[in-house]
Amino acid sequence: MSVESYYTSLETRLGNALFFGGRSHLPYYPSLPPNAGLWEYTKSLNPFPIYPALLAMEDQAFESLKIHRNGKGEREGEVLDAGCGTGDMAIYFAKRGLKVHAIDLLPDKVSISRKNAEHELGSLYKANTNNPASTQTNAVRCLENLSIQEGDYHDLSPIFPDSKFDAVYTIETLAHATDLRTVLGEFYRVLKPGGRIALYEYDHWMSSTSEEGEMSKVHQYGGIDPTATGTTTTTTGSEKDGRGLAAIVRDAGFADVREEDLTANVRPLLRFLVICLFVPYVIVRVLGLEARFINTVAVVVNYRRGWKYVGVTGRKA
């Protein structure tokens, strides 16, 4: 299944609308303190409300970019959103003062992103009209400068020159890369010296003990690079080393590479989904309907395979 077919499938669109409000990334829940009691633990099992946790994940990514403040105390920098989806994260970052250039491979996602940006800008215009002293003036200016266009992160040369950006970020898009090292090379090229990278992803590149048959279905129908695990044989006959995303980023030449394990922070919603979807997953497997319900399969399989969710950061030397 192509990336476009995956994202336009009814299951994907319905799941994103129901659980993620269209934002298409996992929410972030705060870690439990070491001395947490039974009540705190019980509360942590409940993933609702989801929306504040979605924004919390975006705040995590925003802060990891380490964009400096100007003399007015405002964040100021030019950043690339590589795989913007419906554009919500790019819009959120733009409202916080960044000059965002957002790209996506799929034309319909670009169209949706532009419509969402126009709607948000209209709301801010209205707020400023009703309250001329509104603090949203800078957000309006930054949203007006938000750029959204089609682009493939494997080759950014038709769009962006060398050393353009202060930062590049992705969130749950790199699994669709057919050549991750090429993508990272492009990110390195378009970053200014000292520019930062922030990648928030399932670590599909770590070693796995999952059954190859189950994961091959996830790859086939989920629009995921079939070589994006530590245990899958590539078309050239070589096998991934399974060291994980951070090691690959380090190999690409980035300095000060750090990995933050966010698995526990995203687990509440995934645990809830696994509980809800386990019986449908069994039915889908028995009936051979993986192509129609691949997200159902992926949630359960990834949860069983010893998955890991990471935030990987680094800078261009």
N, C-alpha and C positions, 0 to 999 in steps of 0.2 A: 504494500500500500504506500502511495506517495504521501509526502508531508501534507500536501493540499487536501488529499482525500481524507486523511486522518482528522485534520482540523475542521473540515466541513461535514464530517459524519454527524448524524443525529445524536448519537450517544455522547460525543465530545461536546457538542454545542449545548445539549441539555445539561450535562454534568457541570460545565463551566457556569451556566446560568444559575443553577440551583445552589451550588456550594461556593462558587468563587466570584459571583457577581460579575462575571466576564473577565476578571483579572488574570485568570489562568496561571496562577502560581500558588504554592502552599503558604498557609498562614504561619506566623511565628507566635509561640506561646512562651511566656517567661519560665525560666528554670525554677524548679522547686528548691527552696533553701534546704540545706543539709538537715536542719532540725524540724522539718515539716511534719505536722501531725496528721492523723487520719483524716480530719476534715479538709485540710489543704490538699491532701492526696486525692480525696474523693472529688473535690472541685476540679482538680486538674484533668480528670477523666472526661469532663464535659467540654467539647470544642466550641460551643456556642456562647456568645455571638462570634461569628467568623470575621465579619468586616473589620473590626478593630485589630484583629490579629493579622489580617492581610496588610493593613497599613503598617503594622509593627514590623513585618518582614521588609517592606519597602524602606522603612526608617533604618533598619539594619544595613541594607545595601547603600543607602544614601550616606550614612556616617562612615562606612568603610571606604568610600571614595576619597575622604579626607580633603574635600574642597575647602580652600582657605576663605576666610571672610575679608571683605574689602574694608575701606576706612569707615563705611557706614554700618559695619557689622553684618552685612549681607553676604551670603554665599555667592561666589562669582566664578564661573568656569564654563568651559565648552566640553560637552560630553556626548558620547555615542551610545545610544540604546540599540544594541545589535540583536534584533529579533523582538520588536515591540508588541506584537500581537494586536490587541485592541487599543493600545496606546495609553492605558490608564496610568501605568507607572511613569511613562515619559511626561504625561500631563502633570502628575504629582510632583515630579522633580522640577519641572519648569515653573510651577507655582511657588516652589521653594527657592527660586532664584537662578537656576542653572539654564544655560543656553543648550537645549537638547536637540540633537539630530537623531531622529529615530528612523530605523529601516526595518523592513520585513520583506521576506521572499514572496509572500502571497498578496496579490493585488486586492483581494477582498478585505484582508486585514488592514491594509493601508487605507482603504476607503473608510472602513469602520473607525480607524484611529483618527482620521481627519474629521469625521463627523462628531466624534466624541470631543475632540479638541475645540471645534467650533461651538458645540453646545456649552462647554465649560467656559469658554471665552465670553459667550453671550450672557451667561449667568453673572460673570464678574463685571461686565459692562453695566448690567442692570444694577448690581450692588453699588457700583461707583456712582451711578447717576442718582440713586436714592440717597447716597451718603458721600458727598464729594471729598470728605476727609478720611475716607476709607483707607485702611492699611493695605488694601489689595492692589494698589497702583503698580507696585513692582511685579506682582504676579501677572497682571494684565500685560505688562511690557514683555515679560519673559514668555508668556503664552503666545503673544503675537510673533515672537521670534522662533517658536517651535517649528522645526522642519520634520516632515514625515514623508518618506518616499520609499519606493521599491528598491531593494538592494540585497545582494547575496554576500554574506560575510566571508565567503571563500575568496572573493575578489572585490575589494573595495576601491580599487584603482580608478574605475570609471566615475566614481563619485567624490572621493576624498583624497587630498594630497598627503604627502608625508608630514608627520609631526603637527597634526592639526588639533588634536584633542588633549584636554587635561585628564580625561578619564574615559574608560570604556567599561560598560557593564552588560551582563546577560543574566537572565533568570529563567532557568529551565528550558533553554533552547539548544544547548550544545549537543544534546543527544542526537539531534538531527543532522549534525555535521558529518559529511562523508570523509573529510580529511581534517581532523582536529588540529594537527600541527600547522597546516596551511592557514587555518582560521586564526590561530594564535599568532602566526607570523604577520598576518594582516593587521591584527590588533596592535602588535608591537610597532609596525610601520607607521600607523596613523597617530600613535601617541607622541606627545612631546617628550623630550628627555625629562625624566622624573615623573612622567604621567603614570596614573595608576589604573590597574585592572581589577575588577570585582566580578567574580563568577559565582552565582548561587545555583547549585545544580545537585540533582541526584548524582552520586559518584558512580556512574555506569562503568568507569574505567578501573575500578578496584577488582581484586580477585573475588570470585564468587563460587559458592558451592551449589548453586541452583542447577536443576536439571536442564540440560541444553535444549531438550525438546520444548519445554515450556517457554524458555527465554527466546527461542527462535520464533515462536508465534508472536511474542511481544514485539520483537524486532520487525517481523514481517508485516504485521498489521498496525503497528504503532508509529510507522514512519521513522524508526530509529535505525541508525547505522548498525548493520549486523556485526561489525567488528568492535562495537563500543562496550565490550566487557573484557575482563581479564582472562576469560576462558574460551573465547570464540576464535576459531581458526580463520585467518584472513584469506582473501582470494589468492594471495601470493604464497600461502602455505605457512606463513609465520604466525606466531601466537602472541597476543598482547602480553606484556609483562605483569599487568595487574597491579602496578604500584599506585594507581589512583591519579585523579586530576591534578593535584598539586605537583606531583613529580613531572607530569607532562608540561605544565606551565613553567616549571623551573628549567626543563630541558629546552624550552623555547627561548630562553635568554632573559627571562624576567628575574629581577633581584628581589630580595626581602620577601620571598614567597611564604605566605602563611595560610594554614588551613584551620578553619574553625568548624568543629563538628556540631552541626545543628540538628542532628537526628532526634534528640530528645525534645527539641523545641517545636518540631513539626509533627511529632508522633500523635498528639491528641486527635487531630482530625483523621489521620490515616488509620489509627486504631478503630475509630468510629466507623469509617468506611469499610474496613475489613469485616467488622462484625455484621454490618448491614448487607454486604455484598457476597459473603461466603457461600450462602446457598445458591444465589443466582450464578456465581462462578462455577459451582459444581454442575449446575444445569447446562450452562454454556459449554463447558468442557465435554460433557456427555453427548450433547447434540452437535458438537463441532461448529459452534456459532462464533468462534473467536473473532472472525473478521468483522462481525457486526457489533460485538461487545468487547473490544480489545481493552478498553479502560478498566472494565470489571476484572478482566484477567490480570492486567498489569498491576492493579492495586494489590491483589492477593499474592501474586507471584513475587513482586518486589518486596512485600512485607515478610514473606517466608525466606527470601534468599539472603538475608543478612544485609539489607540495604543500608546505605549511608547517605545523609544529606549534608552538604558542606558549603561553606562560604570560603572561596579561595581568592586571596588578594596578592598583589605584587606590584612592582613598579618597573618602568623602563629605565635601565641604567643610563 
